[in-house]
Amino acid sequence: MNQALSGQGSNAANHCSISAADLSSIAKSNVTKVAAWIRDRNFPFLVCSLGMIVMLLWAGSYKMTAPGAEGIIPLVSNSPLTFWHFKLFGPYIGSDIIGLTEITAAILIIAGYVRPKAGIIGGFITTLMFFTTSTMLLTTPGAVIAVHGMRYMSFLGLFLFKDVIALGVSLYLITYFGERAILAENK
């Protein structure tokens, strides 16, 4: 077991020392050549960051409407992490604050393209946000339903589960922008 872990550690160290150009030049099979081609063109970052930006802008602006605010009442009200939010601000102002937070995070991620530290901050905001909303999967009534004695995620549960994936994207964006910021600091 320790050999397997230490082998992974040395592979990780080797990964860090190989540049993208080197990786493309040493890829041998068609599968690894395609993987290197995707990496060289930065598609994972582009899809993750643009997808996150669109989702945040769209969801944030929707939360600033009456139907958007009313739609998240059961989510926010049943969460031990956020139940106080609507009690303090009410559902409409509270939802506006959530929407503005999402829009702000999107703007920071956009700014991260030229100022990586802004992208890191945007990633931290979305990490906190999506960690919080991921926990709502456990606390929102109706997120899990029973069908013929088996338990499944309902449409509401599946809607909330996407936030687990968005949490992973948020962490990826922090590391991506973090790497860019570190390189800029060391020029």
N, CA and C atoms as a LAMMPS dump frame, in Angstrom:
ITEM: TIMESTEP
0
ITEM: NUMBER OF ATOMS
561
ITEM: BOX BOUNDS ff ff ff
-5.0000000000000000e+02 5.0000000000000000e+02
-5.0000000000000000e+02 5.0000000000000000e+02
-5.0000000000000000e+02 5.0000000000000000e+02
ITEM: ATOMS id mol type element x y z
1 1 1 N 0.825 -1.194 0
2 1 2 C 0 0 0
3 1 3 C 0.87 1.259 0
4 2 1 N 1.889 1.299 0.872
5 2 2 C 2.766 2.463 0.909
6 2 3 C 3.513 2.637 -0.399
7 3 1 N 3.889 1.515 -1.041
8 3 2 C 4.561 1.622 -2.333
9 3 3 C 3.627 2.237 -3.363
10 4 1 N 2.356 1.846 -3.318
11 4 2 C 1.394 2.404 -4.277
12 4 3 C 1.241 3.898 -4.049
13 5 1 N 1.166 4.285 -2.778
14 5 2 C 1.025 5.711 -2.481
15 5 3 C 2.277 6.485 -2.859
16 6 1 N 3.443 5.917 -2.55
17 6 2 C 4.672 6.622 -2.896
18 6 3 C 4.847 6.668 -4.411
19 7 1 N 4.373 5.637 -5.104
20 7 2 C 4.418 5.647 -6.564
21 7 3 C 3.547 6.756 -7.125
22 8 1 N 2.39 6.958 -6.497
23 8 2 C 1.509 8.047 -6.931
24 8 3 C 2.167 9.385 -6.663
25 9 1 N 2.846 9.485 -5.543
26 9 2 C 3.525 10.741 -5.212
27 9 3 C 4.607 11.068 -6.218
28 10 1 N 5.385 10.063 -6.623
29 10 2 C 6.434 10.337 -7.603
30 10 3 C 5.827 10.636 -8.965
31 11 1 N 4.698 10.008 -9.296
32 11 2 C 4.016 10.341 -10.543
33 11 3 C 3.521 11.779 -10.513
34 12 1 N 3.025 12.204 -9.365
35 12 2 C 2.566 13.588 -9.239
36 12 3 C 3.742 14.545 -9.385
37 13 1 N 4.878 14.193 -8.786
38 13 2 C 6.064 15.044 -8.918
39 13 3 C 6.526 15.083 -10.369
40 14 1 N 6.499 13.931 -11.037
41 14 2 C 6.868 13.901 -12.451
42 14 3 C 5.902 14.73 -13.283
43 15 1 N 4.617 14.658 -12.953
44 15 2 C 3.603 15.425 -13.678
45 15 3 C 3.898 16.921 -13.605
46 16 1 N 4.293 17.395 -12.436
47 16 2 C 4.566 18.82 -12.249
48 16 3 C 5.785 19.268 -13.043
49 17 1 N 6.731 18.366 -13.261
50 17 2 C 7.958 18.756 -13.945
51 17 3 C 7.861 18.635 -15.462
52 18 1 N 6.758 18.092 -15.984
53 18 2 C 6.579 17.951 -17.428
54 18 3 C 5.704 19.095 -17.92
55 19 1 N 6.21 19.864 -18.862
56 19 2 C 5.402 20.953 -19.41
57 19 3 C 4.389 20.385 -20.389
58 20 1 N 3.402 21.188 -20.753
59 20 2 C 2.369 20.75 -21.69
60 20 3 C 2.979 20.355 -23.025
61 21 1 N 3.974 21.097 -23.497
62 21 2 C 4.62 20.769 -24.769
63 21 3 C 5.327 19.43 -24.669
64 22 1 N 5.992 19.179 -23.541
65 22 2 C 6.672 17.902 -23.353
66 22 3 C 5.67 16.754 -23.344
67 23 1 N 4.543 16.951 -22.711
68 23 2 C 3.529 15.911 -22.622
69 23 3 C 3.013 15.557 -24.011
70 24 1 N 2.764 16.557 -24.828
71 24 2 C 2.292 16.3 -26.19
72 24 3 C 3.338 15.547 -27
73 25 1 N 4.596 15.868 -26.792
74 25 2 C 5.652 15.23 -27.589
75 25 3 C 5.93 13.787 -27.156
76 26 1 N 5.574 13.414 -25.93
77 26 2 C 5.843 12.042 -25.491
78 26 3 C 4.602 11.148 -25.554
79 27 1 N 3.437 11.713 -25.882
80 27 2 C 2.224 10.894 -26.02
81 27 3 C 2.411 9.937 -27.193
82 28 1 N 2.088 8.671 -26.973
83 28 2 C 2.337 7.667 -28.01
84 28 3 C 1.068 7.117 -28.642
85 29 1 N 0.106 6.739 -27.834
86 29 2 C -1.112 6.152 -28.394
87 29 3 C -2.061 7.254 -28.853
88 30 1 N -3.023 6.885 -29.672
89 30 2 C -4.006 7.871 -30.139
90 30 3 C -4.797 8.459 -28.973
91 31 1 N -5.102 7.619 -28.003
92 31 2 C -5.87 8.084 -26.847
93 31 3 C -5.091 9.145 -26.073
94 32 1 N -3.819 8.911 -25.803
95 32 2 C -3.031 9.886 -25.049
96 32 3 C -2.72 11.12 -25.887
97 33 1 N -2.61 10.96 -27.204
98 33 2 C -2.42 12.131 -28.075
99 33 3 C -3.637 13.037 -28.048
100 34 1 N -4.826 12.446 -28.072
101 34 2 C -6.06 13.246 -27.985
102 34 3 C -6.133 13.939 -26.624
103 35 1 N -5.789 13.205 -25.57
104 35 2 C -5.802 13.805 -24.226
105 35 3 C -4.833 14.982 -24.153
106 36 1 N -3.648 14.83 -24.725
107 36 2 C -2.665 15.927 -24.729
108 36 3 C -3.166 17.099 -25.57
109 37 1 N -3.809 16.811 -26.678
110 37 2 C -4.36 17.862 -27.548
111 37 3 C -5.414 18.683 -26.788
112 38 1 N -6.279 17.996 -26.055
113 38 2 C -7.306 18.678 -25.246
114 38 3 C -6.64 19.535 -24.18
115 39 1 N -5.626 18.987 -23.527
116 39 2 C -4.915 19.74 -22.479
117 39 3 C -4.209 20.958 -23.072
118 40 1 N -3.542 20.772 -24.214
119 40 2 C -2.802 21.871 -24.846
120 40 3 C -3.705 23.053 -25.173
121 41 1 N -4.933 22.777 -25.503
122 41 2 C -5.86 23.843 -25.88
123 41 3 C -6.663 24.372 -24.695
124 42 1 N -6.389 23.851 -23.52
125 42 2 C -6.981 24.342 -22.276
126 42 3 C -8.505 24.188 -22.229
127 43 1 N -9.035 23.194 -22.936
128 43 2 C -10.481 22.997 -22.978
129 43 3 C -11.11 22.767 -21.603
130 44 1 N -10.483 21.989 -20.71
131 44 2 C -11.121 21.792 -19.393
132 44 3 C -11.362 23.116 -18.66
133 45 1 N -10.364 23.989 -18.661
134 45 2 C -10.536 25.282 -17.998
135 45 3 C -11.6 26.117 -18.691
136 46 1 N -11.564 26.162 -20.01
137 46 2 C -12.53 26.986 -20.739
138 46 3 C -13.957 26.517 -20.498
139 47 1 N -14.192 25.216 -20.569
140 47 2 C -15.542 24.694 -20.354
141 47 3 C -15.985 24.937 -18.915
142 48 1 N -15.102 24.648 -17.954
143 48 2 C -15.457 24.846 -16.536
144 48 3 C -15.704 26.307 -16.213
145 49 1 N -14.803 27.181 -16.638
146 49 2 C -14.946 28.594 -16.263
147 49 3 C -16.114 29.249 -16.977
148 50 1 N -16.259 29.007 -18.275
149 50 2 C -17.38 29.62 -18.998
150 50 3 C -18.715 29.053 -18.526
151 51 1 N -18.764 27.747 -18.28
152 51 2 C -19.986 27.145 -17.745
153 51 3 C -20.351 27.721 -16.389
154 52 1 N -19.36 27.9 -15.529
155 52 2 C -19.6 28.474 -14.205
156 52 3 C -20.081 29.919 -14.323
157 53 1 N -19.442 30.688 -15.194
158 53 2 C -19.817 32.093 -15.376
159 53 3 C -21.267 32.204 -15.841
160 54 1 N -21.635 31.434 -16.865
161 54 2 C -23.008 31.489 -17.387
162 54 3 C -23.998 31.067 -16.308
163 55 1 N -23.692 29.957 -15.605
164 55 2 C -24.604 29.474 -14.569
165 55 3 C -24.79 30.522 -13.461
166 56 1 N -23.691 31.137 -13.033
167 56 2 C -23.776 32.124 -11.952
168 56 3 C -24.545 33.373 -12.381
169 57 1 N -24.278 33.851 -13.576
170 57 2 C -24.985 35.054 -14.051
171 57 3 C -26.471 34.769 -14.232
172 58 1 N -26.772 33.635 -14.806
173 58 2 C -28.165 33.29 -15.062
174 58 3 C -28.921 33.025 -13.757
175 59 1 N -28.349 32.181 -12.902
176 59 2 C -29.004 31.856 -11.632
177 59 3 C -29.07 33.073 -10.722
178 60 1 N -28 33.863 -10.701
179 60 2 C -27.983 35.055 -9.853
180 60 3 C -29.043 36.054 -10.257
181 61 1 N -29.197 36.274 -11.563
182 61 2 C -30.217 37.232 -12.013
183 61 3 C -31.622 36.669 -11.782
184 62 1 N -31.8 35.35 -11.926
185 62 2 C -33.115 34.755 -11.677
186 62 3 C -33.511 34.863 -10.208
187 63 1 N -32.544 34.731 -9.311
188 63 2 C -32.859 34.846 -7.886
189 63 3 C -33.329 36.252 -7.518
190 64 1 N -33.093 37.206 -8.4
191 64 2 C -33.514 38.584 -8.15
192 64 3 C -34.912 38.853 -8.713
193 65 1 N -35.641 37.775 -9.039
194 65 2 C -37.043 37.88 -9.457
195 65 3 C -37.914 37.246 -8.375
196 66 1 N -39.191 37.559 -8.37
197 66 2 C -40.103 36.976 -7.377
198 66 3 C -40.155 35.447 -7.484
199 67 1 N -40.325 34.876 -8.696
200 67 2 C -40.351 33.4 -8.755
201 67 3 C -39.03 32.772 -8.312
202 68 1 N -37.913 33.413 -8.616
203 68 2 C -36.616 32.892 -8.19
204 68 3 C -36.481 32.899 -6.68
205 69 1 N -36.917 33.977 -6.065
206 69 2 C -36.859 34.081 -4.603
207 69 3 C -37.773 33.049 -3.953
208 70 1 N -38.976 32.92 -4.478
209 70 2 C -39.933 31.973 -3.9
210 70 3 C -39.473 30.528 -4.094
211 71 1 N -38.756 30.27 -5.179
212 71 2 C -38.295 28.917 -5.466
213 71 3 C -37.238 28.411 -4.499
214 72 1 N -36.456 29.314 -3.92
215 72 2 C -35.391 28.846 -3.017
216 72 3 C -35.785 28.899 -1.539
217 73 1 N -36.992 29.363 -1.255
218 73 2 C -37.439 29.433 0.15
219 73 3 C -37.314 28.082 0.858
220 74 1 N -37.816 26.964 0.279
221 74 2 C -37.687 25.696 1.013
222 74 3 C -36.24 25.227 1.167
223 75 1 N -35.38 25.591 0.234
224 75 2 C -33.982 25.187 0.32
225 75 3 C -33.274 25.928 1.446
226 76 1 N -33.409 27.251 1.433
227 76 2 C -32.73 28.088 2.421
228 76 3 C -33.331 27.892 3.809
229 77 1 N -34.638 27.801 3.893
230 77 2 C -35.322 27.714 5.189
231 77 3 C -35.066 26.409 5.928
232 78 1 N -34.801 25.326 5.21
233 78 2 C -34.601 24.022 5.846
234 78 3 C -33.142 23.681 6.106
235 79 1 N -32.239 24.562 5.743
236 79 2 C -30.818 24.287 5.933
237 79 3 C -30.329 24.808 7.278
238 80 1 N -29.613 23.991 8.049
239 80 2 C -29.068 24.486 9.32
240 80 3 C -27.98 25.542 9.111
241 81 1 N -27.445 25.649 7.892
242 81 2 C -26.42 26.647 7.611
243 81 3 C -27.001 27.992 7.157
244 82 1 N -28.231 27.977 6.624
245 82 2 C -28.782 29.214 6.037
246 82 3 C -30.163 29.611 6.537
247 83 1 N -30.761 28.846 7.435
248 83 2 C -32.136 29.124 7.864
249 83 3 C -32.312 30.563 8.364
250 84 1 N -31.276 31.121 8.932
251 84 2 C -31.314 32.462 9.516
252 84 3 C -31.376 33.558 8.446
253 85 1 N -30.937 33.235 7.246
254 85 2 C -30.78 34.245 6.192
255 85 3 C -32.11 34.935 5.855
256 86 1 N -33.151 34.137 5.623
257 86 2 C -34.436 34.733 5.273
258 86 3 C -35.126 35.323 6.502
259 87 1 N -34.822 34.799 7.698
260 87 2 C -35.382 35.393 8.914
261 87 3 C -34.823 36.795 9.125
262 88 1 N -33.553 36.974 8.765
263 88 2 C -32.889 38.264 8.928
264 88 3 C -33.266 39.256 7.825
265 89 1 N -33.282 38.79 6.578
266 89 2 C -33.481 39.698 5.447
267 89 3 C -34.835 39.576 4.763
268 90 1 N -35.584 38.504 5.041
269 90 2 C -36.816 38.24 4.3
270 90 3 C -36.458 37.537 2.997
271 91 1 N -37.437 36.872 2.374
272 91 2 C -37.119 36.069 1.2
273 91 3 C -36.698 36.887 -0.026
274 92 1 N -37.231 38.071 -0.209
275 92 2 C -36.927 38.821 -1.433
276 92 3 C -35.575 39.53 -1.351
277 93 1 N -35.327 40.232 -0.263
278 93 2 C -34.013 40.87 -0.104
279 93 3 C -32.948 39.785 0.088
280 94 1 N -33.273 38.742 0.845
281 94 2 C -32.331 37.638 1.042
282 94 3 C -31.956 36.981 -0.277
283 95 1 N -32.934 36.768 -1.133
284 95 2 C -32.659 36.172 -2.438
285 95 3 C -31.861 37.132 -3.321
286 96 1 N -32.148 38.432 -3.219
287 96 2 C -31.356 39.43 -3.951
288 96 3 C -29.882 39.372 -3.523
289 97 1 N -29.644 39.229 -2.226
290 97 2 C -28.265 39.149 -1.714
291 97 3 C -27.569 37.906 -2.272
292 98 1 N -28.275 36.779 -2.288
293 98 2 C -27.705 35.552 -2.843
294 98 3 C -27.411 35.753 -4.333
295 99 1 N -28.355 36.344 -5.056
296 99 2 C -28.16 36.596 -6.481
297 99 3 C -26.986 37.516 -6.754
298 100 1 N -26.867 38.581 -5.97
299 100 2 C -25.734 39.5 -6.136
300 100 3 C -24.401 38.817 -5.826
301 101 1 N -24.41 37.926 -4.858
302 101 2 C -23.201 37.17 -4.53
303 101 3 C -22.79 36.305 -5.716
304 102 1 N -23.758 35.656 -6.344
305 102 2 C -23.457 34.824 -7.513
306 102 3 C -22.932 35.669 -8.676
307 103 1 N -23.548 36.799 -8.919
308 103 2 C -23.107 37.688 -10.005
309 103 3 C -21.702 38.223 -9.716
310 104 1 N -21.448 38.589 -8.465
311 104 2 C -20.118 39.064 -8.076
312 104 3 C -19.064 37.98 -8.308
313 105 1 N -19.375 36.747 -7.926
314 105 2 C -18.43 35.636 -8.141
315 105 3 C -18.161 35.455 -9.632
316 106 1 N -19.195 35.558 -10.461
317 106 2 C -19.022 35.423 -11.916
318 106 3 C -18.108 36.514 -12.448
319 107 1 N -18.312 37.741 -11.996
320 107 2 C -17.473 38.865 -12.444
321 107 3 C -16.024 38.653 -12.015
322 108 1 N -15.816 38.156 -10.807
323 108 2 C -14.455 37.885 -10.337
324 108 3 C -13.787 36.772 -11.151
325 109 1 N -14.554 35.76 -11.524
326 109 2 C -13.998 34.695 -12.355
327 109 3 C -13.638 35.244 -13.732
328 110 1 N -14.485 36.1 -14.292
329 110 2 C -14.171 36.753 -15.571
330 110 3 C -12.887 37.574 -15.424
331 111 1 N -12.801 38.346 -14.354
332 111 2 C -11.604 39.164 -14.105
333 111 3 C -10.369 38.288 -13.943
334 112 1 N -10.564 37.056 -13.472
335 112 2 C -9.463 36.123 -13.28
336 112 3 C -8.701 35.803 -14.56
337 113 1 N -9.328 36.002 -15.7
338 113 2 C -8.641 35.762 -16.967
339 113 3 C -7.453 36.71 -17.13
340 114 1 N -7.578 37.923 -16.593
341 114 2 C -6.464 38.88 -16.689
342 114 3 C -5.81 39.146 -15.333
343 115 1 N -6.539 38.959 -14.257
344 115 2 C -6.037 39.125 -12.893
345 115 3 C -6.337 37.844 -12.119
346 116 1 N -5.429 36.877 -12.158
347 116 2 C -5.715 35.558 -11.561
348 116 3 C -6.145 35.597 -10.094
349 117 1 N -5.654 36.551 -9.322
350 117 2 C -6.052 36.612 -7.907
351 117 3 C -7.545 36.906 -7.768
352 118 1 N -8.109 37.663 -8.697
353 118 2 C -9.56 37.896 -8.69
354 118 3 C -10.296 36.577 -8.928
355 119 1 N -9.771 35.763 -9.831
356 119 2 C -10.362 34.45 -10.085
357 119 3 C -10.296 33.543 -8.867
358 120 1 N -9.204 33.647 -8.11
359 120 2 C -9.081 32.86 -6.878
360 120 3 C -10.186 33.269 -5.901
361 121 1 N -10.397 34.555 -5.743
362 121 2 C -11.443 35.039 -4.825
363 121 3 C -12.815 34.578 -5.299
364 122 1 N -13.069 34.677 -6.614
365 122 2 C -14.333 34.176 -7.164
366 122 3 C -14.503 32.693 -6.874
367 123 1 N -13.419 31.935 -6.997
368 123 2 C -13.46 30.501 -6.7
369 123 3 C -13.73 30.219 -5.226
370 124 1 N -13.154 31.039 -4.345
371 124 2 C -13.427 30.866 -2.91
372 124 3 C -14.907 31.148 -2.601
373 125 1 N -15.452 32.187 -3.223
374 125 2 C -16.871 32.516 -3.006
375 125 3 C -17.752 31.353 -3.457
376 126 1 N -17.485 30.833 -4.677
377 126 2 C -18.322 29.737 -5.166
378 126 3 C -18.093 28.451 -4.383
379 127 1 N -16.892 28.233 -3.882
380 127 2 C -16.644 27.053 -3.051
381 127 3 C -17.508 27.105 -1.796
382 128 1 N -17.522 28.239 -1.129
383 128 2 C -18.36 28.392 0.072
384 128 3 C -19.843 28.237 -0.286
385 129 1 N -20.232 28.878 -1.372
386 129 2 C -21.624 28.824 -1.811
387 129 3 C -22.064 27.39 -2.114
388 130 1 N -21.261 26.682 -2.943
389 130 2 C -21.666 25.345 -3.362
390 130 3 C -21.469 24.301 -2.276
391 131 1 N -20.553 24.532 -1.333
392 131 2 C -20.489 23.648 -0.175
393 131 3 C -21.8 23.766 0.599
394 132 1 N -22.222 24.994 0.826
395 132 2 C -23.46 25.238 1.578
396 132 3 C -24.662 24.623 0.869
397 133 1 N -24.795 24.873 -0.431
398 133 2 C -25.968 24.344 -1.137
399 133 3 C -25.888 22.825 -1.309
400 134 1 N -24.692 22.254 -1.345
401 134 2 C -24.577 20.794 -1.425
402 134 3 C -25.14 20.138 -0.17
403 135 1 N -24.983 20.789 0.976
404 135 2 C -25.519 20.212 2.211
405 135 3 C -27.043 20.224 2.211
406 136 1 N -27.648 21.067 1.378
407 136 2 C -29.111 21.126 1.312
408 136 3 C -29.708 19.847 0.753
409 137 1 N -28.89 19.057 0.074
410 137 2 C -29.339 17.76 -0.425
411 137 3 C -29.789 16.875 0.743
412 138 1 N -29.162 17.066 1.89
413 138 2 C -29.484 16.267 3.078
414 138 3 C -30.622 16.856 3.903
415 139 1 N -30.888 18.158 3.742
416 139 2 C -31.824 18.817 4.655
417 139 3 C -33.133 19.266 4.005
418 140 1 N -33.22 19.235 2.692
419 140 2 C -34.417 19.726 2.017
420 140 3 C -35.446 18.61 1.887
421 141 1 N -36.645 18.829 2.428
422 141 2 C -37.699 17.817 2.285
423 141 3 C -38.011 17.579 0.802
424 142 1 N -38.153 16.311 0.451
425 142 2 C -38.492 15.954 -0.924
426 142 3 C -37.294 15.758 -1.832
427 143 1 N -36.073 15.977 -1.327
428 143 2 C -34.884 15.783 -2.163
429 143 3 C -34.639 14.297 -2.424
430 144 1 N -35.054 13.471 -1.494
431 144 2 C -34.954 12.019 -1.646
432 144 3 C -36.361 11.457 -1.494
433 145 1 N -36.749 10.593 -2.411
434 145 2 C -38.093 10.011 -2.38
435 145 3 C -37.998 8.493 -2.398
436 146 1 N -39.053 7.846 -1.93
437 146 2 C -39.129 6.385 -1.95
438 146 3 C -40.035 5.959 -3.099
439 147 1 N -39.536 5.011 -3.895
440 147 2 C -40.327 4.429 -4.974
441 147 3 C -40.202 2.919 -4.839
442 148 1 N -41.334 2.254 -4.558
443 148 2 C -41.356 0.799 -4.384
444 148 3 C -40.309 0.339 -3.373
445 149 1 N -40.192 1.075 -2.287
446 149 2 C -39.287 0.694 -1.209
447 149 3 C -37.829 1.096 -1.414
448 150 1 N -37.489 1.61 -2.575
449 150 2 C -36.116 2.066 -2.844
450 150 3 C -36.08 3.588 -2.712
451 151 1 N -34.925 4.107 -2.291
452 151 2 C -34.792 5.559 -2.138
453 151 3 C -34.007 6.102 -3.318
454 152 1 N -34.536 7.187 -3.906
455 152 2 C -33.929 7.837 -5.065
456 152 3 C -33.897 9.338 -4.851
457 153 1 N -33.032 10.003 -5.595
458 153 2 C -33.074 11.462 -5.613
459 153 3 C -34.227 11.889 -6.505
460 154 1 N -35.026 12.817 -6.015
461 154 2 C -36.102 13.382 -6.829
462 154 3 C -35.482 14.393 -7.802
463 155 1 N -36.323 15.025 -8.614
464 155 2 C -35.814 16.08 -9.489
465 155 3 C -35.176 17.192 -8.664
466 156 1 N -35.776 17.499 -7.514
467 156 2 C -35.203 18.5 -6.614
468 156 3 C -33.837 18.04 -6.111
469 157 1 N -33.734 16.765 -5.74
470 157 2 C -32.452 16.227 -5.284
471 157 3 C -31.395 16.277 -6.375
472 158 1 N -31.78 15.944 -7.591
473 158 2 C -30.837 16.013 -8.712
474 158 3 C -30.42 17.453 -8.988
475 159 1 N -31.377 18.383 -8.857
476 159 2 C -31.068 19.807 -9.006
477 159 3 C -30.017 20.219 -7.974
478 160 1 N -30.168 19.779 -6.747
479 160 2 C -29.205 20.115 -5.705
480 160 3 C -27.874 19.392 -5.906
481 161 1 N -27.913 18.176 -6.447
482 161 2 C -26.684 17.404 -6.604
483 161 3 C -25.714 18.063 -7.581
484 162 1 N -26.216 18.826 -8.534
485 162 2 C -25.323 19.518 -9.468
486 162 3 C -24.387 20.459 -8.714
487 163 1 N -24.774 20.889 -7.531
488 163 2 C -23.916 21.767 -6.737
489 163 3 C -22.691 21.037 -6.188
490 164 1 N -22.767 19.716 -6.044
491 164 2 C -21.586 18.938 -5.658
492 164 3 C -20.558 19.029 -6.791
493 165 1 N -21.03 18.912 -8.031
494 165 2 C -20.144 19.026 -9.189
495 165 3 C -19.61 20.455 -9.287
496 166 1 N -20.482 21.441 -9.069
497 166 2 C -20.054 22.845 -9.106
498 166 3 C -19.028 23.139 -8.007
499 167 1 N -19.126 22.448 -6.888
500 167 2 C -18.129 22.581 -5.82
501 167 3 C -16.762 22.119 -6.333
502 168 1 N -16.731 20.993 -7.025
503 168 2 C -15.486 20.506 -7.606
504 168 3 C -14.924 21.475 -8.643
505 169 1 N -15.789 22.043 -9.473
506 169 2 C -15.351 23.033 -10.469
507 169 3 C -14.778 24.256 -9.762
508 170 1 N -15.41 24.681 -8.686
509 170 2 C -14.923 25.833 -7.922
510 170 3 C -13.514 25.589 -7.392
511 171 1 N -13.29 24.409 -6.855
512 171 2 C -11.952 24.066 -6.351
513 171 3 C -10.941 24.015 -7.496
514 172 1 N -11.353 23.477 -8.637
515 172 2 C -10.473 23.449 -9.811
516 172 3 C -10.107 24.872 -10.241
517 173 1 N -11.082 25.779 -10.246
518 173 2 C -10.806 27.162 -10.652
519 173 3 C -9.831 27.83 -9.684
520 174 1 N -9.97 27.558 -8.392
521 174 2 C -9.012 28.106 -7.416
522 174 3 C -7.605 27.638 -7.763
523 175 1 N -7.449 26.349 -8.047
524 175 2 C -6.105 25.837 -8.343
525 175 3 C -5.591 26.373 -9.68
526 176 1 N -6.461 26.496 -10.668
527 176 2 C -6.041 27.01 -11.975
528 176 3 C -5.574 28.461 -11.849
529 177 1 N -6.439 29.303 -11.273
530 177 2 C -6.063 30.711 -11.11
531 177 3 C -4.895 30.854 -10.137
532 178 1 N -4.845 29.988 -9.129
533 178 2 C -3.737 30.017 -8.175
534 178 3 C -2.406 29.756 -8.853
535 179 1 N -2.38 28.775 -9.742
536 179 2 C -1.148 28.489 -10.483
537 179 3 C -0.734 29.702 -11.314
538 180 1 N -1.684 30.324 -11.975
539 180 2 C -1.389 31.511 -12.797
540 180 3 C -0.89 32.669 -11.919
541 181 1 N -1.487 32.852 -10.748
542 181 2 C -1.073 33.927 -9.856
543 181 3 C 0.336 33.677 -9.318
544 182 1 N 0.63 32.43 -8.972
545 182 2 C 1.966 32.086 -8.472
546 182 3 C 3.01 32.356 -9.556
547 183 1 N 2.724 31.948 -10.779
548 183 2 C 3.664 32.199 -11.885
549 183 3 C 3.857 33.699 -12.108
550 184 1 N 2.776 34.481 -11.997
551 184 2 C 2.89 35.935 -12.179
552 184 3 C 3.707 36.567 -11.053
553 185 1 N 3.555 36.07 -9.832
554 185 2 C 4.32 36.601 -8.697
555 185 3 C 5.817 36.327 -8.829
556 186 1 N 6.16 35.271 -9.554
557 186 2 C 7.552 34.851 -9.639
558 186 3 C 8.23 35.233 -10.956
559 187 1 N 7.638 36.16 -11.672
560 187 2 C 8.26 36.631 -12.923
561 187 3 C 9.359 37.598 -12.622
